[in-house]
Amino acid sequence: MANVVLKSLTKTFKNVVAVNNVSLEIKDKEFLVLVGPSGCGKTTALRMIAGLEEITDGEIYIGDRQVNDVSPKDRDIAMVFRNYALYPHMSVYDNMAFGLKLRKVPKVEIRRRVKEAADLLGMEDLLERKPKQLSGGQRQRVALGRAIVREPKVFLMDEPLSNLDAKLRVQTRAELIKLHRRLGITTIYVTHDQVEAMTMGDRIVVMRDGLVQQVDAPLGLYNKPVNMFVAGFVGSPSMNFLNVKLEYDGDIYINGGCFRVKAPIENTEKLQRYIGKEVVFGIRPEDIFDKEIAGMIKPSPDNTANATVDVMEPMGPIVSAYLTCGSHSMIATIDAETQMKEGQEVEVVFDMSKTHLFDKDTEETLM
């Protein structure tokens, strides 16, 4: 096993900077997820680690060895692609064994490794089948098995679940997590799906336009985003962002026109220089409650707002309520016991301990 270190890693394509001065250390046995929208540079970074993309600037270390000029086959990594890349004319066994045969691994050792990987992935009965006889999930397992038999120091996975349907994606996601815990191989996983990132990663790297925005554990990103981009990217439905003004009246208040709520006391000193200015108020849908069933959140004039219910979307145990409050539009995920109705005037309660304020110009977090 090995750690992976990126030092000032940069990749440019003509005038486009795809990866911009990225420095990271992926710990031994860690499951690290690179996440971000299309074009943010996450796959390019992964391909540079694999040796499939030439580095413009910076250094890559796998273990104690710098691998900038080491060919992909000698980096002791195994990569799983989104399109499986299986040989259609070969059996599952031969697909899994092919890389080992190229490396002149003895046949007895090949059989041992393939059998162990097949047992691990529950594919013992599929070894003689061809890829066309397999489901999408089974093909993905073959691609994983082909990587596992390499017994690499590092796994690199480029959106390996993107071609699976929603139900199978959830199932395979759980299998991958269990597999990582059993094998303990350092894994770098690329996805654009923030749900995958939040459920799978020991740590998550959020990228945008080639730049690393934040590196943290899943709950760290969720509870303490460093800027509006991270706050909006992590969580589903996305965080509500409302333009407001800060006022001082013994305490600091957040005035959104249709509501006036009190900022948490512990943040008053940090917010002093923004009094009288416009900022962005951020609150997640799950932190907005129906006043009638607010539970542990005690309603008061300092945390409530009047709103109109535009649309109600029943989702089983919760209801997604689309609300209008003055010039603001919000989404709230309310307990299904709510008596809210479309077109109704309601009072909602904000959990102010979980709200955020952002600088309107820099979009950086204030609280």
VEXBAGU-993970 format. One line per 2 residues: for each residue x, y, z of N, C-alpha, C. Coordinates in steps of 0.02 Angstrom, whole numbers, plus 50000, padded with zeros to 5 digits. Layout:
N
X Y Z X Y Z X Y Z  ...
REM end
This chain:
367
50042 49941 50000 50000 50000 50000 50044 50063 50000  50013 50121 49984 50053 50181 49979 50010 50243 49985
50042 50297 50005 50008 50362 50001 50024 50392 49933  49984 50443 49914 49994 50478 49850 50000 50552 49867
50052 50585 49840 50062 50656 49854 50065 50694 49788  50024 50746 49784 50025 50791 49726 50054 50858 49749
50105 50882 49714 50136 50945 49731 50130 50995 49673  50089 51047 49684 50080 51100 49634 50065 51073 49565
50020 51024 49562 50005 50990 49499 49964 51036 49453  49989 51044 49392 49958 51089 49344 49954 51055 49275
49898 51066 49241 49890 51041 49172 49856 51095 49131  49888 51114 49075 49858 51162 49029 49850 51131 48960
49794 51147 48928 49782 51128 48859 49779 51193 48819  49833 51209 48783 49839 51273 48748 49830 51329 48799
49773 51367 48793 49763 51423 48839 49717 51407 48897  49697 51344 48902 49650 51323 48955 49688 51289 49011
49679 51313 49072 49709 51281 49131 49658 51231 49159  49669 51167 49147 49622 51115 49169 49631 51098 49243
49693 51096 49265 49709 51084 49336 49759 51137 49356  49742 51173 49410 49779 51234 49427 49813 51228 49495
49877 51209 49495 49918 51212 49555 49887 51173 49614  49870 51111 49602 49837 51069 49652 49890 51032 49694
49885 51041 49760 49929 51005 49806 49885 50965 49855  49898 50900 49859 49858 50855 49901 49901 50799 49927
49883 50773 49985 49912 50710 50008 49856 50661 50022  49855 50606 49985 49806 50553 49996 49840 50501 50040
49813 50489 50099 49845 50447 50148 49840 50373 50128  49887 50334 50155 49886 50262 50144 49819 50233 50168
49788 50192 50125 49724 50158 50138 49663 50204 50139  49673 50267 50121 49618 50315 50121 49575 50307 50058
49510 50322 50065 49465 50326 50008 49450 50401 49997  49483 50430 49947 49476 50501 49934 49434 50511 49871
49386 50557 49875 49342 50570 49818 49356 50639 49790  49366 50642 49723 49369 50706 49688 49301 50719 49658
49270 50775 49677 49202 50789 49654 49198 50860 49628  49153 50870 49581 49143 50937 49553 49104 50931 49488
49082 50987 49460 49044 50986 49397 49088 50966 49338  49057 50952 49282 49094 50935 49222 49142 50992 49204
49204 50973 49186 49254 51022 49166 49292 51053 49223  49284 51026 49285 49319 51056 49342 49390 51031 49348
49410 50978 49312 49479 50955 49313 49491 50891 49351  49437 50861 49379 49446 50802 49421 49471 50741 49382
49443 50728 49324 49466 50671 49284 49536 50683 49256  49551 50744 49237 49618 50760 49213 49670 50748 49267
49654 50767 49329 49700 50754 49385 49710 50679 49394  49656 50641 49390 49661 50568 49398 49704 50538 49343
49695 50561 49282 49733 50534 49225 49807 50552 49230  49823 50609 49260 49894 50626 49271 49925 50580 49323
49886 50563 49374 49911 50515 49425 49923 50447 49392  49879 50429 49346 49885 50364 49312 49942 50364 49260
49964 50423 49239 50015 50427 49187 49986 50429 49117  49919 50437 49112 49886 50439 49046 49884 50509 49017
49900 50559 49059 49900 50628 49037 49967 50659 49058  50000 50693 49012 50065 50724 49027 50056 50782 49075
50102 50789 49123 50100 50842 49172 50132 50905 49143  50097 50962 49150 50126 51025 49129 50176 51050 49180
50157 51044 49244 50202 51066 49298 50182 51030 49362  50230 51025 49408 50216 50993 49472 50246 50924 49478
50232 50891 49534 50261 50825 49548 50207 50778 49575  50215 50714 49559 50172 50661 49586 50216 50608 49618
50198 50590 49681 50233 50537 49716 50183 50481 49733  50202 50420 49720 50165 50362 49743 50211 50325 49790
50193 50324 49855 50241 50301 49905 50297 50352 49909  50358 50328 49909 50416 50373 49912 50445 50388 49844
50413 50363 49790 50442 50370 49724 50407 50424 49683  50446 50469 49654 50418 50516 49607 50404 50480 49541
50343 50489 49515 50323 50450 49456 50310 50493 49394  50332 50556 49395 50320 50600 49338 50339 50569 49272
50397 50535 49270 50422 50507 49208 50417 50431 49206  50377 50402 49250 50367 50329 49252 50307 50312 49209
50313 50261 49167 50258 50241 49123 50199 50214 49164  50138 50218 49138 50079 50195 49176 50086 50123 49202
50113 50079 49161 50116 50008 49182 50165 49996 49239  50209 50044 49250 50259 50035 49304 50243 50076 49367
50184 50106 49369 50167 50148 49427 50134 50108 49483  50119 50045 49471 50087 50002 49521 50019 50029 49541
49980 50049 49490 49912 50072 49501 49865 50029 49458  49802 50029 49476 49751 49996 49434 49693 50045 49426
49670 50052 49364 49618 50103 49350 49554 50069 49327  49498 50094 49353 49432 50070 49332 49397 50128 49296
49377 50116 49233 49347 50169 49192 49271 50165 49196  49239 50219 49173 49166 50221 49175 49134 50175 49123
49171 50158 49070 49141 50118 49016 49162 50044 49018  49189 50022 49074 49208 49952 49087 49268 49930 49045
49268 49943 48979 49324 49925 48934 49341 49851 48938  49290 49808 48931 49301 49735 48931 49311 49710 48860
49349 49656 48853 49357 49625 48787 49297 49580 48774  49257 49596 48723 49194 49560 48713 49202 49486 48695
49260 49468 48663 49270 49400 48641 49300 49355 48695  49318 49385 48752 49349 49346 48806 49298 49331 48862
49309 49276 48896 49268 49260 48954 49284 49308 49012  49243 49305 49063 49256 49345 49123 49325 49327 49152
49340 49263 49154 49405 49241 49181 49462 49271 49141  49457 49267 49075 49512 49292 49033 49518 49368 49036
49460 49402 49042 49463 49475 49051 49500 49494 49114  49486 49457 49168 49518 49473 49231 49592 49453 49231
49607 49400 49194 49676 49374 49194 49721 49407 49143  49693 49445 49096 49730 49468 49038 49792 49509 49057
49783 49557 49102 49840 49600 49122 49896 49560 49155  49877 49509 49193 49927 49467 49226 49966 49425 49176
49930 49401 49124 49964 49362 49072 50015 49404 49035  49998 49468 49022 50045 49512 48988 50109 49523 49030
50101 49519 49096 50158 49529 49140 50195 49463 49155  50175 49410 49120 50208 49345 49127 50202 49316 49198
50146 49332 49231 50134 49303 49297 50121 49228 49288  50149 49185 49330 50138 49112 49323 50064 49094 49325
50045 49043 49287 49975 49024 49281 49943 49007 49348  49980 48974 49391 49953 48955 49456 49936 49018 49497
49979 49067 49494 49968 49130 49529 49908 49167 49500  49902 49166 49432 49845 49198 49399 49780 49166 49423
49777 49099 49423 49716 49064 49446 49699 49083 49518  49749 49087 49560 49737 49104 49631 49707 49174 49637
49738 49222 49602 49715 49291 49608 49645 49299 49579  49632 49269 49521 49565 49276 49490 49512 49243 49534
49527 49185 49562 49479 49151 49605 49464 49193 49667  49516 49220 49698 49506 49262 49758 49464 49323 49742
49478 49355 49685 49440 49415 49666 49367 49397 49650  49358 49340 49615 49290 49318 49599 49250 49302 49662
49282 49269 49710 49249 49254 49774 49230 49319 49810  49276 49366 49809 49266 49430 49843 49207 49468 49814
49199 49464 49748 49147 49502 49713 49084 49461 49699  49083 49398 49722 49024 49356 49711 49014 49337 49638
49069 49324 49602 49065 49309 49531 49088 49238 49515  49089 49194 49564 49116 49126 49553 49081 49090 49495
49016 49104 49487 48977 49068 49436 48977 49103 49368  49013 49159 49363 49011 49198 49301 49076 49194 49261
49125 49157 49285 49192 49160 49256 49194 49136 49183  49148 49093 49163 49149 49067 49094 49105 49107 49046
49069 49156 49072 49025 49195 49029 49064 49249 48991  49033 49270 48935 49060 49327 48897 49026 49391 48921
49057 49449 48911 49027 49512 48935 48955 49524 48911  48938 49502 48850 48870 49514 48825 48818 49475 48863
48839 49425 48901 48793 49385 48940 48784 49412 49011  48814 49470 49025 48813 49499 49092 48770 49562 49094
48743 49576 49153 48708 49639 49164 48760 49695 49174  48735 49757 49175 48780 49814 49185 48818 49809 49251
48783 49789 49304 48816 49783 49369 48869 49728 49370  48854 49673 49335 48903 49618 49332 48964 49638 49292
48954 49675 49237 49011 49699 49198 49055 49746 49240  49023 49787 49281 49062 49832 49324 49103 49792 49373
49075 49737 49398 49113 49694 49444 49173 49662 49410  49165 49644 49347 49221 49616 49310 49277 49668 49304
49257 49730 49288 49307 49784 49283 49343 49794 49350  49305 49790 49405 49335 49795 49471 49381 49735 49485
49358 49676 49465 49398 49615 49476 49463 49618 49438  49462 49644 49377 49523 49651 49338 49573 49697 49373
49546 49748 49407 49591 49793 49444 49617 49760 49507  49574 49722 49541 49593 49691 49605 49648 49640 49595
49645 49600 49541 49695 49547 49532 49765 49576 49522  49769 49639 49503 49834 49671 49495 49870 49678 49562
49830 49678 49617 49857 49690 49685 49900 49754 49685  49870 49810 49663 49909 49872 49656 49917 49908 49723
49958 49959 49722 49965 50002 49781 49907 50052 49785  49881 50071 49725 49829 50123 49722 49776 50104 49671
49712 50113 49690 49656 50108 49643 49638 50178 49619  49628 50186 49554 49602 50248 49525 49536 50232 49492
49483 50267 49510 49416 50252 49483 49386 50314 49454  49370 50311 49389 49342 50368 49354 49268 50357 49340
49226 50383 49384 49153 50377 49379 49131 50306 49361  49151 50256 49400 49137 50187 49381 49063 50167 49384
49021 50208 49417 48951 50189 49425 48905 50229 49379  48933 50272 49338 48891 50319 49300 48847 50284 49248
48864 50224 49226 48823 50189 49175 48771 50143 49206  48765 50142 49272 48717 50098 49305 48653 50136 49320
48596 50099 49323 48534 50131 49342 48535 50149 49416  48487 50190 49437 48489 50219 49505 48491 50166 49560
48450 50115 49554 48447 50063 49606 48512 50025 49610  48539 50006 49551 48601 49968 49549 48660 50010 49572
48656 50076 49559 48710 50121 49580 48715 50122 49656  48658 50124 49690 48658 50123 49764 48686 50058 49790
48666 50002 49759 48689 49936 49781 48764 49929 49770  48788 49949 49711 48859 49942 49695 48902 49989 49737
48873 50047 49753 48908 50094 49797 48924 50062 49864  48874 50028 49892 48884 49994 49956 48936 49938 49950
48935 49902 49893 48984 49849 49883 49055 49877 49879  49062 49934 49845 49128 49965 49840 49155 49986 49908
49111 50013 49950 49133 50034 50016 49157 49973 50056  49117 49919 50054 49137 49858 50090 49202 49830 50062
49209 49832 49996 49269 49806 49964 49331 49846 49986  49324 49911 49989 49381 49952 50011 49401 49936 50083
49350 49926 50125 49366 49911 50195 49401 49843 50202  49384 49797 50158 49416 49731 50162 49487 49732 50133
49496 49767 50078 49561 49767 50045 49609 49819 50074  49582 49876 50096 49624 49928 50124 49673 49960 50075
49654 49961 50011 49699 49990 49961 49682 50064 49951  49733 50106 49950 49724 50178 49939 49683 50188 49875
49629 50226 49879 49584 50234 49823 49570 50308 49810  49576 50327 49746 49557 50395 49725 49499 50387 49676
49443 50416 49693 49379 50404 49658 49352 50469 49631  49337 50471 49566 49311 50531 49534 49237 50524 49522
49198 50575 49539 49126 50575 49524 49101 50647 49519  49045 50656 49483 49012 50721 49484 48951 50719 49531
48938 50660 49559 48879 50649 49601 48896 50661 49674  48869 50715 49703 48887 50732 49772 48860 50681 49822
48807 50644 49804 48782 50592 49849 48834 50535 49854  48861 50515 49796 48915 50465 49796 48973 50489 49839
48993 50551 49829 49050 50579 49866 49037 50578 49941  48978 50600 49962 48962 50606 50033 48958 50537 50067
48934 50487 50031 48924 50421 50062 48986 50377 50059  49032 50391 50013 49089 50346 50003 49155 50371 50031
49166 50436 50029 49233 50462 50042 49252 50468 50115  49314 50449 50132 49342 50468 50197 49352 50543 50198
49378 50569 50143 49384 50641 50132 49361 50656 50062  49340 50718 50051 49315 50739 49986 49352 50802 49965
49373 50803 49902 49403 50862 49872 49353 50892 49823  49329 50952 49839 49282 50986 49794 49322 51031 49747
49312 51022 49681 49349 51060 49631 49303 51103 49589  49331 51158 49565 49294 51203 49520 49345 51239 49476
49335 51235 49411 49379 51270 49363 49452 51255 49375  49468 51191 49390 49537 51171 49400 49567 51185 49468
49529 51219 49511 49553 51237 49577 49520 51196 49632  49557 51179 49683 49529 51146 49741 49494 51199 49784
49430 51188 49797 49391 51235 49838 49396 51217 49912  49390 51153 49928 49392 51131 49998 49408 51057 50001
49447 51037 50051 49462 50967 50064 49440 50953 50136  49394 50906 50146 49370 50893 50213 49332 50827 50214
49317 50804 50275 49273 50746 50284 49203 50766 50261  49160 50718 50243 49093 50735 50217 49054 50783 50262
49052 50770 50328 49013 50814 50372 49045 50883 50379  49111 50885 50372 49146 50950 50373 49124 50994 50316
49119 50965 50256 49095 51002 50198 49023 51025 50207  48982 50980 50235 48911 50994 50243 48899 51049 50295
48933 51044 50351 48921 51090 50406 48961 51155 50403  49021 51152 50373 49064 51211 50372 49094 51222 50303
49051 51236 50253 49078 51251 50186 49116 51316 50187  49170 51320 50147 49212 51380 50148 49184 51435 50103
49140 51417 50057 49112 51468 50013 49044 51446 49986  49012 51489 49947 48946 51474 49921 48946 51415 49872
49001 51409 49833 49003 51354 49786 48999 51286 49822  49041 51277 49873 49040 51214 49910 48973 51205 49945
48947 51259 49976 48884 51255 50012 48827 51233 49965  48827 51260 49904 48775 51243 49857 48784 51176 49823
48847 51153 49818 48861 51090 49783 48845 51030 49828  48858 51038 49893 48849 50982 49940 48780 50988 49972
48741 50934 49968 48674 50934 49996 48622 50932 49941  48568 50895 49953 48514 50889 49903 48447 50886 49939
48401 50932 49923 48407 50989 49877 48461 51038 49900  48481 51081 49853 48535 51127 49866 48516 51180 49918
48566 51209 49950 48555 51262 49999 48518 51321 49968  48473 51351 50006 48440 51413 49985 48487 51472 49997
48493 51516 49947 48534 51576 49954 48488 51637 49946  48485 51680 49998 48441 51737 49998 48481 51801 50010
48470 51852 49969 48503 51916 49979 48471 51954 50037  48511 51972 50086 48485 52004 50148 48530 52062 50167
48510 52096 50221 48550 52152 50248 48560 52141 50322  48620 52155 50347 48634 52148 50418 48618 52214 50454
48585 52208 50512 48567 52266 50552 48588 52255 50624  48599 52310 50659 48618 52304 50731 48564 52337 50773
48539 52300 50822 48489 52326 50868 48499 52292 50936  48558 52304 50965 48577 52268 51025 48608 52201 51008
48579 52167 50959 48606 52106 50929 48608 52116 50854  48642 52071 50819 48644 52076 50746 48585 52038 50716
48547 52072 50673 48489 52042 50641 48500 52035 50566  48469 51984 50539 48471 51970 50467 48404 51989 50438
48403 52043 50399 48340 52069 50372 48332 52050 50299  48283 52007 50286 48270 51986 50218 48208 52018 50188
48183 52071 50222 48122 52104 50198 48060 52072 50226  48048 52010 50208 47990 51974 50233 48004 51938 50299
48066 51940 50322 48084 51911 50387 48142 51951 50417  48146 51947 50482 48201 51980 50518 48220 51933 50576
48275 51897 50567 48295 51846 50615 48362 51864 50646  48374 51837 50705 48435 51856 50742 48492 51809 50725
48550 51839 50711 48610 51799 50697 48633 51765 50762  48661 51704 50756 48687 51670 50816 48736 51714 50854
48730 51716 50920 48769 51761 50962 48844 51752 50953  48867 51690 50944 48939 51677 50941 48973 51708 50879
48933 51731 50831 48962 51759 50770 48959 51836 50767  48934 51868 50820 48922 51941 50815 48986 51981 50803
49041 51963 50836 49102 52002 50828 49128 51999 50756  49125 51940 50726 49149 51930 50657 49107 51968 50607
49043 51980 50624 48997 52011 50576 48993 52086 50582  49027 52115 50632 49020 52186 50646 49033 52229 50584
49085 52214 50546 49104 52258 50490 49055 52252 50431  49008 52204 50435 48959 52196 50381 48891 52228 50398
48886 52259 50457 48823 52290 50476 48806 52347 50427  48744 52346 50404 48722 52395 50354 48735 52375 50283
48769 52319 50274 48786 52296 50206 48743 52236 50186  48741 52225 50120 48707 52166 50094 48753 52106 50096
48727 52050 50118 48763 51986 50119 48715 51933 50093  48739 51871 50089 48697 51815 50067 48683 51769 50126
48620 51757 50138 48597 51713 50192 48586 51643 50163  48618 51593 50193 48612 51525 50168 48579 51480 50220
48528 51443 50198 48496 51395 50243 48475 51334 50202  48489 51276 50229 48472 51214 50194 48398 51198 50200
48368 51166 50150 48297 51149 50152 48277 51110 50214  48322 51066 50238 48306 51024 50296 48309 51062 50361
48332 51126 50360 48336 51167 50420 48280 51219 50422  48229 51210 50379 48169 51251 50380 48110 51206 50401
48072 51229 50451 48020 51187 50481 47952 51221 50478  47901 51180 50472 47832 51203 50481 47824 51223 50555
47802 51284 50569 47797 51308 50638 47753 51262 50681  47703 51231 50650 47656 51190 50688 47687 51124 50710
47740 51102 50677 47773 51039 50697 47849 51049 50696  47871 51102 50730 47942 51121 50728 47986 51076 50772
47955 51033 50813 47994 50986 50853 48036 51021 50905  48103 51008 50903 48149 51034 50953 48164 51108 50943
48147 51135 50885 48161 51206 50871 48104 51248 50897  48117 51288 50947 48065 51328 50979 48053 51392 50938
47992 51401 50911 47978 51461 50870 47981 51525 50913  48006 51579 50882 48007 51645 50914 48010 51696 50858
47998 51761 50873 48004 51812 50821 48074 51815 50791  48124 51788 50827 48193 51791 50804 48212 51736 50754
48166 51689 50740 48184 51635 50694 48127 51614 50648  48074 51654 50643 48017 51635 50600 48009 51683 50541
47975 51657 50490 47961 51697 50430 47892 51678 50403  47858 51726 50373 47794 51712 50340 47808 51697 50266
47774 51646 50240 47786 51626 50171 47722 51600 50140  47721 51598 50073 47666 51568 50036 47689 51503 50005
47647 51451 50011 47664 51386 49983 47645 51385 49909  47693 51378 49866 47680 51376 49794 47667 51305 49769
47711 51259 49787 47706 51189 49764 47724 51143 49821  47689 51086 49826 47705 51034 49874 47722 50970 49836
47779 50941 49850 47800 50878 49817 47807 50823 49870  47758 50779 49876 47763 50724 49926 47819 50676 49907
47862 50660 49956 47919 50616 49944 47920 50559 49994  47861 50538 50018 47858 50485 50068 47862 50514 50137
47918 50505 50173 47922 50530 50242 47929 50606 50246  47946 50639 50190 47952 50712 50189 47913 50740 50131
47903 50806 50133 47872 50843 50078 47919 50900 50060  47934 50906 49996 47972 50964 49973 47923 51021 49960
47928 51074 49999 47883 51132 49993 47921 51190 49960  47893 51214 49904 47922 51272 49870 47885 51334 49895
47923 51379 49927 47894 51435 49962 47915 51502 49930  47871 51552 49936 47888 51620 49918 47881 51663 49980
47934 51702 49993 47934 51748 50050 47958 51815 50024  47912 51862 50013 47930 51925 49983 47960 51913 49914
48022 51936 49903 48055 51926 49838 48096 51862 49836  48094 51824 49891 48136 51764 49896 48096 51700 49879
48131 51654 49847 48104 51586 49837 48146 51537 49877  48113 51490 49911 48148 51442 49953 48118 51373 49943
48160 51323 49956 48136 51254 49960 48145 51231 50033  48093 51199 50060 48097 51170 50127 48078 51097 50123
48115 51054 50157 48095 50984 50161 48062 50974 50229  47997 50966 50228 47955 50966 50288 47932 50895 50303
47923 50880 50367 47896 50815 50387 47828 50804 50354  47815 50743 50332 47754 50728 50294 47691 50738 50336
47697 50746 50401 47638 50759 50443 47612 50831 50436  47648 50872 50400 47627 50942 50393 47557 50948 50363
47523 51000 50384 47456 51015 50357 47459 51070 50305  47519 51089 50284 47527 51142 50233 47489 51123 50170
47461 51173 50138 47427 51163 50074 47452 51214 50024  47450 51197 49960 47470 51244 49908 47426 51306 49909
47456 51365 49902 47420 51428 49904 47409 51456 49973  47429 51418 50024 47417 51438 50093 47472 51484 50119
47452 51532 50163 47501 51573 50199 47522 51535 50261  47587 51526 50271 47612 51486 50327 47668 51523 50363
47683 51499 50423 47742 51522 50459 47792 51465 50461  47854 51480 50443 47907 51430 50446 47960 51453 50497
47995 51404 50523 48046 51416 50575 48114 51397 50547  48163 51442 50555 48232 51427 50535 48271 51401 50595
48310 51348 50585 48358 51327 50636 48419 51371 50627  48421 51426 50666 48472 51477 50656 48542 51452 50672
48548 51399 50712 48614 51372 50729 48647 51339 50670  48608 51326 50617 48636 51291 50558 48635 51335 50496
48625 51400 50505 48624 51445 50447 48694 51472 50432  48701 51503 50374 48765 51528 50351 48756 51598 50322
48809 51638 50326 48811 51702 50292 48873 51704 50248  48866 51734 50189 48921 51736 50141 48931 51808 50117
48994 51825 50106 49011 51889 50075 48983 51890 50004  48945 51942 49988 48911 51945 49923 48960 51950 49865
49018 51980 49876 49066 51990 49822 49113 51931 49814  49144 51910 49870 49193 51855 49867 49160 51786 49871
49098 51783 49895 49061 51721 49906 49092 51677 49961  49138 51705 50000 49169 51667 50054 49123 51667 50116
49131 51615 50157 49089 51607 50215 49106 51658 50270  49053 51689 50298 49061 51733 50355 49043 51697 50420
48993 51654 50416 48974 51613 50474 48939 51550 50450
REM end
